[in-house]
């Protein structure tokens, strides 16, 4: 049976979604892995989203909390709000209490990717604070560390991401992931999928 890797994300303006798409591409290069994109539910009304200039959501399906249990590994993605995950994603995780009570996510590998508005906006605090969610579920956090190689040490251009996972800078919203940021996301997908596959084969 294929190893199911779920890429579960929230994206208001599309930056996190771009990373998610590359992560899926990377994960899909690992033989025997089925990578699937999911969005978490929106909590803001359309009227508010319109005033915020948010574009319409893509046709990526909306996930329900119980569907997380079907995955062999999950990579969670979200934008930053004041150095932590956006409330939409936190609301989704808050609804996973049933999974927690039954320990249905315990032992599953999990990764994190994210978007921030600026260089001081939470490229490390966002994934660091998100790890608490994984810990309570007993999930096994899989960072990329420095496996991306030279790209981790790039100083000639602005680059999001960290050893915690792939990342991007949105700026005022007009900046989208650079080629290097997309390459890091692809790498994260491939790296994580390989580990998820090993976990499944050894269980």
Secondary structure, DSSP 8 states (H G I E B T S, - for coil): --EEEEEEE--SSSHHHHHHHHHHHHHHTSTTEEEEEEE----S-HHHHHHTT-----S--B--GGGGGG-SEEEEEEEEETTEE-HHHHHHHHTTHHHHHHT-STT-EEEEEEEESSTTSSTTHHHHHHHHHHHHHT-EE---TTTTGGGGG--SS----BTTB-EEE-TTTT----HHHHHHHHHHHHHHHHHHHHHHHH-
